[in-house]
Amino acid sequence: AVGVLWKMDYLCEIVQGLVALAVLVLLVAHITAGKVNMTRHEKEKYFLSATGEKQIFPSLQDPFSVELSVVVPAYNEELRLDGTSSLNFFVLSQKKTPSFTYEVIVIDDGSKDKTTQVAMQYTRKYGADKVRVLTLVKNRGKGGAVRMGTLSSRGRLILMADADGATKFCDIEKVETALNEINSKPENMAISCGSRAHLEKESVAQRSLFRTFLMLGFHFLVWFFCVRGIKDTQCGFKLFTREAAVKTFSCLHVERWAFDVELLYIAQCFKIPIAEVAVNWTEIEGSKLVPFWSWLQMGRDLVFIRLRYLTGAWKLKAAVKTD
């Protein structure tokens, strides 16, 4: 009997410890929750024309004026920022369909190299109506850069794409087809995500056991805490209707690597239809993702995303005007 009582006391202590830990985590998540950062430095409100004249960026709240906006976040990407092939694709698309209009917005996320200067070469070559450069005063993180670019876009559709060109723009046609199939008229709400899930078996075979463990752990946390039904939340090739972009980016808090997950979590909370489409993808050297620490940071962010919405520290709200 004494042994049974001792075991019961021991179990009670474990349960009490776990409850205390859970309460502590909830408190930390709530207290450390930041607000949506929609403010801009004065310098971030303008872009330079091909002749160097300052012009003010439009707002995502404005009606669209081009068919497609391509938002490209870039941090220290002077060596990998090759816009020629992507811009040639859009030039050819416009020749085939003269009514098609587009813009590419490169967001220099506080780079220490010549990313802005390299991007401005494309502005001078193609014109500021086609290529605009948004230079952030300080580094915000990939999510922060994508949001600032999206808030400055003119497109009816808005595509986020990585600077390294890992996914080719020819895949946009099938991504857009999937978007149109799920688009809920008249609300015009839909998101179509490029996916590398079909390449996972091959990538697992090439990865170390430790990196495979990190990847599977991340996928589990995404499924358990935030987003279900999407196999690849992290592919940097996502297409939004303008209305869906307004709804999701206005609520986005996470500015680092896990921002994709929060975007999709917000979309699912708002019941915005989401499609997932297999795209071609090529590993490009020079990734800024540091395997262990970045995955650790993302894992923490995933837990905190769910807890902060659960405790009310973060709230889903209507779109607000940007500053």
C-alpha positions as a Markdown table, in Angstrom:
| # | Residue | x | y | z |
|---|---|---|---|---|
| 1 | Ala | 0.0 | 0.0 | 0.0 |
| 2 | Val | 2.9 | 2.4 | 0.9 |
| 3 | Gly | 4.4 | 1.7 | -2.5 |
| 4 | Val | 1.2 | 2.4 | -4.3 |
| 5 | Leu | 0.8 | 5.7 | -2.4 |
| 6 | Trp | 4.4 | 6.6 | -3.2 |
| 7 | Lys | 3.8 | 6.0 | -6.9 |
| 8 | Met | 0.6 | 8.1 | -6.8 |
| 9 | Asp | 2.4 | 11.0 | -5.1 |
| 10 | Tyr | 5.2 | 10.7 | -7.7 |
| 11 | Leu | 2.7 | 10.8 | -10.5 |
| 12 | Cys | 0.9 | 13.8 | -9.0 |
| 13 | Glu | 4.2 | 15.7 | -8.7 |
| 14 | Ile | 4.9 | 15.0 | -12.4 |
| 15 | Val | 1.4 | 16.2 | -13.4 |
| 16 | Gln | 1.8 | 19.3 | -11.3 |
| 17 | Gly | 5.1 | 20.0 | -12.9 |
| 18 | Leu | 3.8 | 19.6 | -16.4 |
| 19 | Val | 0.8 | 21.8 | -15.6 |
| 20 | Ala | 3.1 | 24.5 | -14.2 |
| 21 | Leu | 5.4 | 24.2 | -17.2 |
| 22 | Ala | 2.4 | 24.6 | -19.6 |
| 23 | Val | 1.1 | 27.6 | -17.7 |
| 24 | Leu | 4.7 | 29.1 | -17.8 |
| 25 | Val | 4.9 | 28.6 | -21.6 |
| 26 | Leu | 1.5 | 30.1 | -22.1 |
| 27 | Leu | 2.5 | 33.2 | -20.0 |
| 28 | Val | 5.8 | 33.6 | -21.9 |
| 29 | Ala | 4.0 | 33.2 | -25.2 |
| 30 | His | 1.4 | 35.8 | -24.2 |
| 31 | Ile | 3.8 | 38.3 | -22.6 |
| 32 | Thr | 6.4 | 38.3 | -25.4 |
| 33 | Ala | 3.8 | 38.5 | -28.2 |
| 34 | Gly | 4.6 | 41.4 | -30.5 |
| 35 | Lys | 2.0 | 43.4 | -32.5 |
| 36 | Val | 1.5 | 43.5 | -36.3 |
| 37 | Asn | 4.3 | 45.8 | -37.6 |
| 38 | Met | 2.8 | 47.7 | -40.5 |
| 39 | Thr | 4.8 | 50.9 | -40.1 |
| 40 | Arg | 7.3 | 52.1 | -42.6 |
| 41 | His | 10.4 | 54.2 | -42.4 |
| 42 | Glu | 10.0 | 57.3 | -44.5 |
| 43 | Lys | 12.6 | 56.0 | -47.0 |
| 44 | Glu | 10.6 | 52.8 | -47.4 |
| 45 | Lys | 7.6 | 54.7 | -48.8 |
| 46 | Tyr | 9.4 | 55.4 | -52.1 |
| 47 | Phe | 11.0 | 53.6 | -55.0 |
| 48 | Leu | 13.4 | 55.0 | -57.6 |
| 49 | Ser | 12.5 | 55.3 | -61.3 |
| 50 | Ala | 14.9 | 54.4 | -64.0 |
| 51 | Thr | 16.2 | 57.9 | -64.0 |
| 52 | Gly | 16.5 | 58.1 | -60.2 |
| 53 | Glu | 13.4 | 60.0 | -59.4 |
| 54 | Lys | 11.6 | 59.2 | -56.1 |
| 55 | Gln | 8.0 | 57.9 | -56.6 |
| 56 | Ile | 5.6 | 56.7 | -53.8 |
| 57 | Phe | 4.6 | 53.1 | -53.6 |
| 58 | Pro | 0.9 | 52.3 | -53.9 |
| 59 | Ser | -1.1 | 50.5 | -51.2 |
| 60 | Leu | -2.5 | 47.0 | -51.2 |
| 61 | Gln | -5.8 | 48.7 | -50.2 |
| 62 | Asp | -5.9 | 50.4 | -53.6 |
| 63 | Pro | -7.7 | 48.8 | -56.6 |
| 64 | Phe | -5.4 | 46.6 | -58.7 |
| 65 | Ser | -3.8 | 48.2 | -61.8 |
| 66 | Val | -1.7 | 45.3 | -63.2 |
| 67 | Glu | -2.5 | 41.6 | -63.7 |
| 68 | Leu | 0.3 | 40.1 | -61.7 |
| 69 | Ser | 2.7 | 41.4 | -59.0 |
| 70 | Val | 5.8 | 39.2 | -58.2 |
| 71 | Val | 7.2 | 39.8 | -54.8 |
| 72 | Val | 10.8 | 38.8 | -54.4 |
| 73 | Pro | 12.5 | 39.1 | -50.9 |
| 74 | Ala | 16.3 | 39.4 | -51.1 |
| 75 | Tyr | 18.9 | 39.5 | -48.3 |
| 76 | Asn | 22.5 | 39.7 | -49.4 |
| 77 | Glu | 21.6 | 38.3 | -52.8 |
| 78 | Glu | 23.9 | 40.3 | -55.2 |
| 79 | Leu | 25.4 | 37.0 | -56.5 |
| 80 | Arg | 22.1 | 35.0 | -56.8 |
| 81 | Leu | 19.7 | 37.7 | -58.0 |
| 82 | Asp | 19.4 | 36.8 | -61.6 |
| 83 | Gly | 16.3 | 38.5 | -62.9 |
| 84 | Thr | 17.0 | 38.1 | -66.6 |
| 85 | Ser | 15.4 | 34.7 | -67.1 |
| 86 | Ser | 12.3 | 35.5 | -65.0 |
| 87 | Leu | 11.8 | 38.9 | -66.7 |
| 88 | Asn | 12.3 | 37.3 | -70.1 |
| 89 | Phe | 9.5 | 34.9 | -69.3 |
| 90 | Phe | 7.1 | 37.7 | -68.5 |
| 91 | Val | 8.2 | 39.7 | -71.6 |
| 92 | Leu | 7.4 | 36.7 | -73.7 |
| 93 | Ser | 4.1 | 36.2 | -71.9 |
| 94 | Gln | 3.2 | 39.8 | -72.7 |
| 95 | Lys | 4.1 | 39.3 | -76.3 |
| 96 | Lys | 1.8 | 36.3 | -76.5 |
| 97 | Thr | -1.0 | 38.1 | -74.6 |
| 98 | Pro | -0.7 | 41.8 | -75.0 |
| 99 | Ser | -3.4 | 42.5 | -72.3 |
| 100 | Phe | -1.2 | 40.7 | -69.7 |
| 101 | Thr | 0.5 | 43.3 | -67.4 |
| 102 | Tyr | 3.0 | 42.6 | -64.5 |
| 103 | Glu | 5.4 | 44.1 | -62.1 |
| 104 | Val | 8.3 | 42.6 | -60.1 |
| 105 | Ile | 9.1 | 44.1 | -56.7 |
| 106 | Val | 12.5 | 43.2 | -55.2 |
| 107 | Ile | 12.6 | 43.8 | -51.5 |
| 108 | Asp | 16.2 | 44.4 | -50.2 |
| 109 | Asp | 15.8 | 43.3 | -46.6 |
| 110 | Gly | 18.5 | 45.5 | -45.1 |
| 111 | Ser | 21.3 | 43.8 | -47.1 |
| 112 | Lys | 25.0 | 44.5 | -46.4 |
| 113 | Asp | 26.0 | 43.9 | -50.0 |
| 114 | Lys | 25.0 | 45.4 | -53.3 |
| 115 | Thr | 21.6 | 43.8 | -53.7 |
| 116 | Thr | 19.8 | 47.1 | -54.2 |
| 117 | Gln | 22.3 | 48.2 | -56.9 |
| 118 | Val | 22.0 | 44.9 | -58.7 |
| 119 | Ala | 18.2 | 45.0 | -58.6 |
| 120 | Met | 18.2 | 48.7 | -59.8 |
| 121 | Gln | 20.0 | 47.5 | -63.0 |
| 122 | Tyr | 16.8 | 45.7 | -64.0 |
| 123 | Thr | 14.8 | 48.9 | -63.2 |
| 124 | Arg | 17.0 | 50.8 | -65.6 |
| 125 | Lys | 16.8 | 48.1 | -68.2 |
| 126 | Tyr | 13.0 | 47.3 | -68.1 |
| 127 | Gly | 11.6 | 50.5 | -66.4 |
| 128 | Ala | 10.1 | 51.2 | -63.0 |
| 129 | Asp | 6.6 | 50.2 | -64.2 |
| 130 | Lys | 8.0 | 46.6 | -64.6 |
| 131 | Val | 10.7 | 46.4 | -61.9 |
| 132 | Arg | 10.6 | 48.3 | -58.6 |
| 133 | Val | 13.1 | 48.0 | -55.7 |
| 134 | Leu | 12.0 | 48.5 | -52.1 |
| 135 | Thr | 15.0 | 48.9 | -49.8 |
| 136 | Leu | 14.3 | 48.3 | -46.2 |
| 137 | Val | 16.2 | 50.4 | -43.7 |
| 138 | Lys | 16.9 | 47.4 | -41.4 |
| 139 | Asn | 16.6 | 43.7 | -41.7 |
| 140 | Arg | 13.1 | 42.5 | -40.9 |
| 141 | Gly | 13.3 | 38.8 | -41.9 |
| 142 | Lys | 11.9 | 37.1 | -44.9 |
| 143 | Gly | 8.3 | 37.3 | -43.7 |
| 144 | Gly | 8.7 | 41.0 | -43.0 |
| 145 | Ala | 10.2 | 41.6 | -46.4 |
| 146 | Val | 7.5 | 39.7 | -48.2 |
| 147 | Arg | 4.8 | 41.6 | -46.3 |
| 148 | Met | 6.3 | 45.0 | -47.1 |
| 149 | Gly | 6.5 | 44.1 | -50.8 |
| 150 | Thr | 3.0 | 42.7 | -50.8 |
| 151 | Leu | 1.6 | 45.9 | -49.2 |
| 152 | Ser | 3.3 | 47.8 | -52.0 |
| 153 | Ser | 2.0 | 45.8 | -54.9 |
| 154 | Arg | -0.5 | 46.6 | -57.7 |
| 155 | Gly | -1.5 | 43.2 | -58.9 |
| 156 | Arg | -4.8 | 41.5 | -59.2 |
| 157 | Leu | -2.8 | 38.4 | -58.3 |
| 158 | Ile | 0.3 | 38.4 | -56.1 |
| 159 | Leu | 3.0 | 35.8 | -56.4 |
| 160 | Met | 5.8 | 35.5 | -53.8 |
| 161 | Ala | 8.9 | 33.9 | -55.2 |
| 162 | Asp | 12.4 | 33.3 | -53.9 |
| 163 | Ala | 15.4 | 35.4 | -55.3 |
| 164 | Asp | 17.4 | 32.3 | -56.2 |
| 165 | Gly | 14.9 | 31.1 | -58.8 |
| 166 | Ala | 14.7 | 27.6 | -57.3 |
| 167 | Thr | 11.2 | 27.4 | -58.9 |
| 168 | Lys | 10.9 | 28.5 | -62.5 |
| 169 | Phe | 8.2 | 31.0 | -63.4 |
| 170 | Cys | 6.8 | 28.7 | -66.1 |
| 171 | Asp | 5.1 | 26.8 | -63.2 |
| 172 | Ile | 2.9 | 29.8 | -62.5 |
| 173 | Glu | 0.4 | 28.7 | -65.1 |
| 174 | Lys | -0.6 | 25.5 | -63.3 |
| 175 | Val | -0.5 | 27.3 | -59.9 |
| 176 | Glu | -2.9 | 29.9 | -61.3 |
| 177 | Thr | -5.1 | 27.2 | -62.8 |
| 178 | Ala | -5.5 | 25.6 | -59.4 |
| 179 | Leu | -6.2 | 29.1 | -57.9 |
| 180 | Asn | -9.0 | 29.7 | -60.4 |
| 181 | Glu | -10.5 | 26.3 | -59.6 |
| 182 | Ile | -10.9 | 27.0 | -55.9 |
| 183 | Asn | -11.6 | 30.8 | -56.1 |
| 184 | Ser | -14.7 | 31.6 | -54.1 |
| 185 | Lys | -16.6 | 34.3 | -56.1 |
| 186 | Pro | -17.6 | 37.0 | -55.5 |
| 187 | Glu | -15.4 | 37.2 | -52.4 |
| 188 | Asn | -12.4 | 36.4 | -54.7 |
| 189 | Met | -10.6 | 34.6 | -51.9 |
| 190 | Ala | -8.0 | 32.0 | -52.8 |
| 191 | Ile | -4.4 | 30.9 | -52.3 |
| 192 | Ser | -2.4 | 28.5 | -54.4 |
| 193 | Cys | 0.8 | 27.1 | -53.0 |
| 194 | Gly | 3.7 | 25.6 | -54.9 |
| 195 | Ser | 4.7 | 22.3 | -53.3 |
| 196 | Arg | 7.9 | 20.2 | -53.2 |
| 197 | Ala | 6.2 | 17.3 | -51.4 |
| 198 | His | 6.5 | 15.1 | -54.4 |
| 199 | Leu | 10.3 | 15.4 | -54.1 |
| 200 | Glu | 10.4 | 14.5 | -50.5 |
| 201 | Lys | 11.5 | 10.8 | -50.9 |
| 202 | Glu | 14.4 | 11.9 | -53.1 |
| 203 | Ser | 15.5 | 14.6 | -50.6 |
| 204 | Val | 15.3 | 12.3 | -47.6 |
| 205 | Ala | 17.7 | 9.9 | -49.4 |
| 206 | Gln | 20.2 | 12.8 | -49.9 |
| 207 | Arg | 19.8 | 14.3 | -46.4 |
| 208 | Ser | 21.7 | 13.2 | -43.2 |
| 209 | Leu | 19.6 | 11.3 | -40.6 |
| 210 | Phe | 19.8 | 14.4 | -38.3 |
| 211 | Arg | 18.4 | 16.8 | -40.9 |
| 212 | Thr | 15.7 | 14.2 | -41.8 |
| 213 | Phe | 14.7 | 14.1 | -38.1 |
| 214 | Leu | 14.5 | 17.9 | -38.0 |
| 215 | Met | 12.4 | 18.0 | -41.1 |
| 216 | Leu | 9.9 | 15.3 | -39.8 |
| 217 | Gly | 9.8 | 17.1 | -36.5 |
| 218 | Phe | 8.9 | 20.4 | -38.1 |
| 219 | His | 6.2 | 18.8 | -40.3 |
| 220 | Phe | 4.7 | 17.2 | -37.1 |
| 221 | Leu | 4.7 | 20.6 | -35.3 |
| 222 | Val | 3.1 | 22.3 | -38.3 |
| 223 | Trp | 0.3 | 19.6 | -38.4 |
| 224 | Phe | -0.2 | 19.5 | -34.6 |
| 225 | Phe | -0.2 | 23.2 | -33.8 |
| 226 | Cys | -1.1 | 25.2 | -37.0 |
| 227 | Val | -1.9 | 23.9 | -40.5 |
| 228 | Arg | -3.5 | 20.7 | -41.7 |
| 229 | Gly | -4.0 | 19.5 | -45.2 |
| 230 | Ile | -0.9 | 21.2 | -46.7 |
| 231 | Lys | 2.1 | 19.0 | -47.1 |
| 232 | Asp | 4.7 | 21.7 | -47.9 |
| 233 | Thr | 4.1 | 25.0 | -46.1 |
| 234 | Gln | 7.6 | 26.3 | -46.8 |
| 235 | Cys | 7.9 | 26.4 | -50.5 |
| 236 | Gly | 8.5 | 30.1 | -51.4 |
| 237 | Phe | 6.2 | 30.0 | -54.4 |
| 238 | Lys | 2.7 | 31.1 | -53.4 |
| 239 | Leu | 0.0 | 32.9 | -55.4 |
| 240 | Phe | -2.7 | 35.0 | -53.7 |
| 241 | Thr | -5.7 | 36.8 | -55.0 |
| 242 | Arg | -5.4 | 40.5 | -54.0 |
| 243 | Glu | -8.3 | 40.1 | -51.6 |
| 244 | Ala | -6.7 | 37.0 | -49.9 |
| 245 | Ala | -3.4 | 38.9 | -49.6 |
| 246 | Val | -5.2 | 41.9 | -47.9 |
| 247 | Lys | -6.9 | 39.5 | -45.4 |
| 248 | Thr | -3.9 | 37.4 | -44.5 |
| 249 | Phe | -1.0 | 39.9 | -44.6 |
| 250 | Ser | -2.9 | 42.4 | -42.5 |
| 251 | Cys | -2.9 | 39.9 | -39.6 |
| 252 | Leu | 0.7 | 38.5 | -40.1 |
| 253 | His | 2.9 | 38.8 | -37.0 |
| 254 | Val | 5.8 | 36.4 | -37.7 |
| 255 | Glu | 8.6 | 38.0 | -39.7 |
| 256 | Arg | 11.1 | 35.2 | -39.8 |
| 257 | Trp | 11.2 | 31.8 | -41.4 |
| 258 | Ala | 7.9 | 30.5 | -40.0 |
| 259 | Phe | 5.8 | 33.3 | -41.5 |
| 260 | Asp | 4.4 | 30.9 | -44.2 |
| 261 | Val | 2.8 | 28.8 | -41.6 |
| 262 | Glu | 1.1 | 31.7 | -39.9 |
| 263 | Leu | -0.1 | 33.0 | -43.2 |
| 264 | Leu | -1.7 | 29.6 | -44.0 |
| 265 | Tyr | -3.0 | 29.3 | -40.4 |
| 266 | Ile | -4.7 | 32.7 | -40.8 |
| 267 | Ala | -6.1 | 31.7 | -44.2 |
| 268 | Gln | -7.6 | 28.5 | -42.7 |
| 269 | Cys | -9.1 | 30.4 | -39.8 |
| 270 | Phe | -10.8 | 32.7 | -42.3 |
| 271 | Lys | -11.8 | 29.7 | -44.4 |
| 272 | Ile | -9.9 | 30.9 | -47.4 |
| 273 | Pro | -9.6 | 28.1 | -50.0 |
| 274 | Ile | -6.0 | 26.8 | -50.4 |
| 275 | Ala | -4.7 | 24.7 | -53.2 |
| 276 | Glu | -1.4 | 22.8 | -53.3 |
| 277 | Val | 0.3 | 22.2 | -56.6 |
| 278 | Ala | 3.5 | 20.2 | -57.4 |
| 279 | Val | 6.2 | 22.5 | -58.9 |
| 280 | Asn | 9.7 | 21.9 | -60.2 |
| 281 | Trp | 12.3 | 22.9 | -57.7 |
| 282 | Thr | 16.1 | 23.0 | -57.8 |
| 283 | Glu | 18.5 | 23.3 | -54.8 |
| 284 | Ile | 20.5 | 26.5 | -55.2 |
| 285 | Glu | 23.6 | 27.1 | -53.2 |
| 286 | Gly | 23.8 | 30.0 | -50.8 |
| 287 | Ser | 20.7 | 29.5 | -48.7 |
| 288 | Lys | 20.5 | 31.8 | -45.6 |
| 289 | Leu | 18.7 | 29.0 | -43.7 |
| 290 | Val | 21.1 | 27.7 | -41.0 |
| 291 | Pro | 19.9 | 24.1 | -40.5 |
| 292 | Phe | 19.9 | 23.6 | -36.8 |
| 293 | Trp | 19.3 | 27.1 | -35.4 |
| 294 | Ser | 16.7 | 28.1 | -38.0 |
| 295 | Trp | 14.7 | 24.9 | -37.5 |
| 296 | Leu | 14.9 | 25.5 | -33.7 |
| 297 | Gln | 13.6 | 29.0 | -34.2 |
| 298 | Met | 10.9 | 27.9 | -36.5 |
| 299 | Gly | 9.8 | 25.1 | -34.0 |
| 300 | Arg | 9.5 | 27.7 | -31.3 |
| 301 | Asp | 7.6 | 30.1 | -33.5 |
| 302 | Leu | 5.1 | 27.3 | -34.5 |
| 303 | Val | 4.3 | 26.6 | -30.8 |
| 304 | Phe | 4.0 | 30.3 | -30.1 |
| 305 | Ile | 1.7 | 31.0 | -33.1 |
| 306 | Arg | -0.9 | 28.6 | -31.8 |
| 307 | Leu | -0.6 | 29.7 | -28.2 |
| 308 | Arg | -0.7 | 33.4 | -28.9 |
| 309 | Tyr | -3.9 | 33.1 | -30.9 |
| 310 | Leu | -5.2 | 30.8 | -28.2 |
| 311 | Thr | -4.6 | 33.2 | -25.4 |
| 312 | Gly | -5.8 | 36.2 | -27.3 |
| 313 | Ala | -2.4 | 37.9 | -27.5 |
| 314 | Trp | -2.8 | 37.9 | -31.3 |
| 315 | Lys | -6.2 | 38.4 | -32.9 |
| 316 | Leu | -7.6 | 37.9 | -36.3 |
| 317 | Lys | -9.0 | 41.2 | -37.5 |
| 318 | Ala | -10.2 | 43.1 | -40.5 |
| 319 | Ala | -7.6 | 44.6 | -42.8 |
| 320 | Val | -6.1 | 47.9 | -41.7 |
| 321 | Lys | -4.7 | 50.8 | -43.6 |
| 322 | Thr | -0.9 | 50.7 | -43.8 |
| 323 | Asp | 1.2 | 53.6 | -42.5 |
